[in-house]
């Protein structure tokens, strides 16, 4: 059909001609207009459940321009953006329903773990936290190239000697944690292939943690120290138990006839099997690998002096739960020990634009943290994903309606001693700060920069409410209950999830019980039937369980992380609205008349009802099918305000 080809062409040309509108204000007090090219339904493989087939289903549009008010309204209907591409999961159809999650910044209560992250950062800035990267700021640049180490002349002889002793082992121990984690993951895969573990269960990634000196105990078999440990066997056992429970209740057919030797779901047996598969790791790293009561432990072959002991007796500066550093710049303020190396910390907010230093950091992050190949981290992809934005910038107005930085797309840079260590890609909108992506220096993974940046962004909202009272919320992206590694977002409390049908906000602790049993839930029904909240003790336990499931540094990877999207796989259909594909009753307004949809023909703006007769019967049928889907996705109000571009 000619109209179908026209829409294909429009979507394709929008991809190649999309503009970075972050440098245009829309003129005067005008916030511009939103112009989109509809792509329609998209089917892709899923990056969360790792599906092979096209099980991830969403509606997509390319945005030529997008006002901050319209994007705020789209967020509140479950949309997100990836560069200039906007997408919304079709919740009742997609494999991994993605619920928009937010929290009111003024009501945020930091957890024990989040307070620990703040204190660890302050200790690092004060010089009292030494994690083999204490001199990292002196030894590496942003490209990761080693440089000559320069020690502070003010360090005591004892401190200098301990650091010299540990520098001899730095090159060996620095990459060990991610290496050990990858080897454990390979051991899990080996057990799956040998039939010792079920191949139909999605197991979590391994997490290896360094054992603090005060918690280390000498082995009863010798004088070696316990240096690292992993609790992956407990997580595997929990995954098997959950799957078996689903089978018993008839909710899943997984496990099948699998009757491997670990059928008892015993962490102890699982740990012993995995440890036996790690003999190569023991030989190559020089560590002794043993299973102990369900844990996989890594021991040194001889007694070691750990650099943490150098600072164990030093005083620590306190950092309040709201943070004590200025957003512009701060110097750490360790008291009572002038020998400590203090670091200067800065946070800079800049409009979204290409920065070579940021791109260099992004490449290192993607290659080392996400294991991307260098060829996969192209500058063009980076620009398309994290620099290009359709948002029309709104400058500050001075009338308490716009913050001093304005509304639009920004990069929030984190610098230590002038060195870029993390970048948060964010959108600042009339009601919220929306966190889109974060990338950070892999050498500083121990600082949990993902959690730290989230806390800083929440703090930024609180500080700027005096300039813009409507700025109240922190949007963390999508919460995916069916994906364990995405559940950590509920740790930022009190949070709310967006109902995928009525677009009402429902407290997380009200929604969680049904999400535990069913992937897709009309959340507003839960709130109506049962408005009681879960006890705080259960929520604290929930956070601890999910925080434990994260692999090393994963808490720093996924906050606000969006997929890089494109329109390569989208579906044309002449079916009306596929009513048979869902038993969900849509609100009547969402299936309303498409006559008032605003259509754009170059510079002309017309309602569809004024164009209807210009189409032939077959073209009209196709066009109205697409418009009905579009209206359902964006809602009546936005369909009458945003421009649906046809050329």
N, C-alpha and C positions, 0 to 999 in steps of 0.2 A: 504494500500500500504506500502511496506517495507520502501520506502524513507520517506513517511509521518511519520511513526513510528519513523524513525531515527531522524527526525527533532524535533519531540516531545521530544524524549529522550535527544537530545542535549540541548534544551531549559531548560528542567528540571534539567539536571546535571549542567548547567551553574549557575542555581539558588543556588544549594547546594555547588558548588565548587568555587564560585567567590572569588577573592582575593582582599585584600586591597593593591594596588600597590603604595600607596603614599610614601613608603619608598625605592623605587627603582628608579634610575635615568635613566635607559636605557643604561648606560655605556658610559663614555666619553662624547663627544658632541652629541651622538646619542639620538634622542628623542623616540626611540623604535618603535613599530608597534602597530596598532590597530587590535584587533581580536574580532569579534562579532559573536554571535549565534542568528540567525533571529527567532523571535517569530511570526512575521506577524501581521495580523489585530487583534485588541483587541476590545471587546465590553464590556462596564461596565455601571453601573448606574452612574449618574453625580452628583458630589458633589457641583456643582455650581447652577444648576437649580433644584436639588433635585429630579431628575427623578426616577421613580420606575423601569422602564425598562432599558435595555442595550442601551441607546441612545448616550453614549459617545464612539466615535470610534477613534482609533488611531493605528499607526503602532509601534511595539516595538521590541527592540533587547536587549539581554544581552551582556554586554561588559566585556570580560576577561581582556583586556587591552585597553587603549585609549590614544593616543597622544594628547597633548594640541592643536596642529595644526589641527588635525582632528576634535576635539570637537569644536574648534572655527568655523570651516567650517560647522559643523552640526548645531550649534546655528544659523548661518546665513542661514539655511534652515528650521528653525522653530522647531528644536529638543530641548529637555531638558533632564536632567538626574535626577533620584531618586535613590540614591545609585549607584549601578552598572547597573541599568536598564535605558535604553534610550527610549524615546517615542516621537512621533510626531503626533499631531491631524490630522485626515483626514478632512481638513477644510470644504470641500464642503458637507460632510456627517454628521459630528458630530453635536450634539445639541447646543453646546456652542463654536463657533469658537474662538480659542485662538491665538491672534496675538503677536508674539515676539515684545517687546518694548525695546527701548534703548534711551540713550541720549549721546551727545558728552559732556564730563565732562567740557572741556574748555569753552563751550558756556552756561553752566548752569546758570540760573538766579533764585535765591531763591525767593519764594513768601513771602507775608506778614506773612502768617501762618508759613512757614518754618523758617523765621527769629525769630518769636515768640518762636518757640521750642528751638532754639539756646540760646536765651536770658533766657528762663526759666531754662534751664540746668545750665547756668552760675550762675544764682541767687541761684539755689539749692546748687551748689558747694561753693558759697560764704557764704551761710547761710542766705541769705535774702529771700529765698522762703520757706515758712513754710506751708505745706499742710497735717497736721496731721501725716506726715511721716518725720517731721524734725528730730526727734530723732530715726527714724526707724533704722538707721545704728547702733545705740547702743542697740536696744531692740530686734532685731531678727537676727538669723543666716540664712544661706542659706537654711536650711531645714524648716524654718518657726517656729521654737520652740522659745517661748518667753523666754527672759532672764531678769535679773535684770537691771533696767534702771539706767544709771549713767549720771547725768547732769554735764555739764562743770561748773567748779567752777568760771569761768570768766563771767558767765551770770549775767546780772543786776537783782536786786530783782524783778523789775516789769516784766521782761521777764520770770523769774522763776515762779512767781505767775500765769501768764497767761498760761504758759505751764502746770502747775500743775492742773489748772482748766480744761483745755482741755483734759488732760490725763484721767480724770474721765469719759469722754464720748467717748474716742477713741475706746474702744472695741465695743461700740454700733454703731458708725458711720462709722468705717473703711469698713465694707462689705456692706454698705447700697446701694451704687450706682449699683453694679452688681445685688444685690437682687431686687432693685426697677425695674431695666431693665427687669429682668426675670419675675417679676409680671406683668409688662405692656404687655410683649409678651404673657403671659397667658391670659390676658384680651382681647387681640386681637383675640386669638384663641377662646375664649368664644363667642366673637361677631360673628366670622365666623360660629361656630357651631349653634348659635341661628338664623342665617340668616341675621344678621344686616350688615355683611360684606360678600363680594363675596368670595367663597371658591376657585375660579379658578385663583385668582390674587396672585402673589407672593409679599407679603408685606415686607418691610425692618424691620430689628431688631430695637428695641427701643434704644434710646440714652438718658441718663439722665445726665445733666450737673449741676455742682455746680455753684450757683450764687455768683459772686464776691461781697464782702462787699460793695463796692462803688456803686453797681448796685441794691442793695436790697432796697425794699420799704415796708413800713409797710402796712399791710392789712387794708382796710377801716373798716373791721368788728372787729378788735381787735388789740392787740399789738404784734401779732406773726410776725416773720420774714419769708420772702421767702428765702428758703435755696437751693432748687433744682427745676429744671424745665425740661420738655421734650417737644419737638416739633414733636413727632411721628405722631400726627393727620394730620399735614401738609403733611408729607411724604406719609401717607396712602391715603390722598385725591389726591395727585399728581399721585400715582400709579393707582388709579381708573380712573382718567381723561385720563391717557395715554392708559389704556386698552379700555376705551369707545371710544377714538378716533380711535384706531385700528379697533374696531368693525364697526364704522361708515364708515371706508374706506375699509371694507371687508378684512382686513389683519388678523383678529382674530375672533374666534367664542366664545371667553370667555364672561363672564357675563351672557350669555344665557338669561333666563327669569327672572333673579334676579332683584327684585324691592324692596330691603330693605329700611328701613326708612332713610338710609344715601345715597340714590341714588343721592342726590344733590351734593355729594362730598364736603360737608361743613366741614372744619376742626373744626369749633365750635361744630357742632353736634357730630362729631366723638369723640372729646375730652370729651364732656359731657358724652357720653355713656361709654367711657373707664374709666373715673373717677368714675362713678357709680359702675363699676365692681371691683374697687380697695378698697372697704371698708375694706376687710381683711387686706390689707397692712396698712391702716391707724390705725387699731386697734393694729396690732402687732408692728409697728415701733414707734408709738407715734406722727407721723406727721399728719397734716391735708392735705387732698388731694382735690384739687379743680380744675375745668376747668375754664380757663380764656382766652377768645378770641382765642380759638384753642390750647392753651398751657395747659399741665397738670402740675400744680404747687404743690410743697410740702412745707408746712409751718411748722415752729416749733410751739409747743403749748405754748411756752413762749419765751421771749426775750433771745437770746444767745449771748455770747461773742465769736466771731470767732477768731481763732488764726492768721488768715491772718492780722488782725488789729495790731498784735504785730509788724509786720515788715513793715507796710504801710508807715511809715515815714523814713525808713532807705534807705540810698543810694544804688543804684544798679550798679554793674559793667557792663560794656558794652562788648558784644561779637560780633566781626565782623561777617559778613555774611559768611565768609570763615572759621570761627572758630579760636580761639586763643590758644587752648590747644595743647601741643606737643603730637604726637602719642605715644611716649614712656611713658610719665608721665607728669602730671602737678598738681600744687596745686592752688586752687582758690585764687584770689588775691583781695578780697574785701578791699577797701581803707577806712580809716577814722573811722572804728568802730572795735576796737580790741576785743570787747565782742562777736562778731559773731563767730559761729563755722564753720570753713572752712574745706572743704573736699578735699582729694587728688584723682585725676582722672587719670586712666591709660587705655591705649588701647594696648593689646598684640596680636600679630599675630603669630599663631602656626600652624604647619602642622596638617592635619586632623588625629586625633587619639582619642581613648577613654579616657575620663577624668571623674572620678566619680563625681567631683563637678559639671561639666557641666551636667551630666546626672541627678543629683539631681535637678538642676534648671529646666531642661527640663520637669521632672515629675511634678513639681509644676506648671509650665506654662500650660502644657497640661490639667492638672486636673482642675485648677482654671479658666483658660481663655477659653479653648475649651470644658470644662465639660466632659473630658474623665474619665472613671472609672480607678482606679489604675491598674486593671488587663490589661487594654488596653495599658498601657504605659510600656511595657516590655523592658528590656535592649536589648534583641535581636532585637526587632523592631527598637529601637533607633540606634543601631549600623548599621543595614541594611539601614536605611533611611538617616542618617546624618553623619555617620563615614566612612563606607565603600565607597571606590572610585576606579574607574578603571583608573583614570588619572595617567599617568607616570610622576613622578616628574622631572622637569628640573632645575638643580641647577643654581645659578647666574654665569654669564660668565665674567662680567666686561668689556664687549665690547659694551654696550648700546643696546643689543638685549634682555636681560633678566633683570628684576628688582632684587634688592638685596635679596629679599625673595625667588626668583625663581618662576617658573610656577607650578601650581598644585592645589590641594584642601587644603583649610585652614579653621581654626576657628578663628574668630576675637573676642577676649574677651574684655569686658568692665568691669572695676573694679572701685569701689568707696571706698576709705579707705581700699583697699585690699580685698574687698568683691566682688565676681562675681555677676553682676547684669544683664548682657545680653551677648548673644553669637550670632554672625552672621556667618552662614555657607556660604562660598563663594568659587568660583573658580577663580583663576587668570590665564588668558590666554594671548596669544600674542597681542590681540587687545583690551581686555576688562577685567573688573572685573564683574563677573556674580554673582548676589546675589541669593542665593538658598533658605535660610530659616533664620528666626530669632526667638529666644525665649528669654524671659526676665522675670525679677522678677515682679510678679503680684502686689506686694506691691508698686511698683514704676510706676504704670500705668499712673499716672498724668504727668510723664515726657515725654510722647510720645516717648518712646525709639525706636520705629519702624522708625519714621521720623528722629529722631536724628541719628540713625545708618546709614540710607541711606545718610544723608548729610555728615557723616564722611567718608563713602565709596567713595562718589564723590570726597571729598577732598583728599583722599588717592591717587586716580588716578591722580589728578592734581600734587600732590607732587612727584609722581614716574615717571612722564613723562620725567623728566630730566635724569633718569637712563635708561628708556626704551621708546623712543619716539613713538613706535608703539602702546603703551598703551593709548588709546584715549577714550574708551566708557564705559558706565555703563549700564549693561543689568539688567532689573528689573524683568525678567521672562515673564509671559504671561499677556497681557491686554485683558480682556474679556468684551466687550462693552455691551453684553446682561446680564451681572451680575453686578448689581449696586455696590456691595461691592468691585469689582475689578477695578472700573473706576478711583479710586483715583490715580492710577499710572501715569495718564496723567498730574497730578499736578507737576511732575518733568519735567520742560520745559527748552529748546525746545526738545520734544521727537519725535521719529520716530517709525512707525510700519512697520513690514516686510510684503511685498506683498506675499500672500500664493501661487501664481502661478509663478511669474517671479523672486521672491526673490530679489526684489529691495526695498530700504528703502524709505518710503513716510512720509513726515511731518504729525504729528498727526492732526494738524488743517486743513490739506487738506483732510484727510480721514474721519474726524468726521461726516460731513454732511450726507454722504451716510450710515455710520454705524448707524446713528440715524434711518434710514429707513429700513435697511436690515442687517441681521446678517453676512452673508458671502458676501464679496466684493473683487473683484480683484483690490487691491489698486493701482497698477501701472496704471490701466485704468483711475482712478480718477485723478492721477497726470498728465497724458497725456492730458486729456480733459479739466481740470481746475486746473491750478497751483496756483491760488490765495489763499492766506492765510486768515483765519478768523481774524476780527479785534481783537486787544488785549482786548478790553472791554468785548467782548463776552466770551473770554477764561477765564478772571478773574472771571466772573459770573459763568461760568461752574465749575471752581474749587471750588468756595464757595458753590455752590449747592451740589456737590458731597462730599465735606468735611463734610457738615452738615448731610448727610445721614449716615455717619459712626456711628456704635454703639460704646459705650464707649471703647476706646482702640483699636478699629478695625484698625485704621491707623497704629498701631504698629504690627498688626498680619499678614497682607497680603503682605507686601513688599517682593517680591522675594519668596513668599511661593509656594512650589510645593507640589503636592499630593504624598503620599507614594504609589508607584505603585508596581504591581506584574504581573505575566503572567498567573494568574489563569483562566482568560477568554480570550481565543484567538480563532480565527475562521479559520478553514481549508476550502478551497474552491477549486474546480477543474475548476471553471469558469476562463476564461482567465484574463481579466482585468476589468470586470464589467463595460463596457462602457455605458451600459444603465442606470447605477445608477447616472450618472452625465452628465449635459449638458456642462461642462467645457471642452474646447479644450486644451489639454496639449501640451506644447512645444514638437516638434518632437524629440529633443535630449533626453527628459525624457522617451520616449518610444523606445529607441534605442536597438541595438543588445546587448544581455546579454553575448555574447561570451567572452568579455574581463573582466567580473567580476572575481576578484581574489578569488580563492577557497583555503581553508586550509584543508588539510588532515593530522592531527597530525603535523609533522614538515615540511611537503611538501607543497609548494605553486604552484598552477597551475591555468591557465586561464580556465574558463568553457568550452571554445571551444575545449580545449585539453582533456576534460573529457566527452563531450557530448555523444560520441559513447559508453561509458561505461554503460549508462543507457538504460533500456528497454523503449519501446515507452510510456507506461503509466507513468513510473517513470520520464521520460524525460519531459512529458507534465506537470506533477505536479511540478517538479523542476523549469522549465522555467516560470511557472506561479508565483511561489514564487520569483524568481529572478527578474522578471519584476516589481513586486510590490516593491521589495527591491531597484531596480535601480531608480524607480520613487521617492522613499522616500529619498534616500541619494544622488542621482545625479550621472551622469556618472563618473565624476572625482574621487569622493570618492569610488565608487564601484570598481574602478580599483586600488585603493590604500589600502583600508581597507581589511582585511582578513575575508571572509565569511566562518566561520568554519563549517565543516561537521564532525569533529571528530579529 
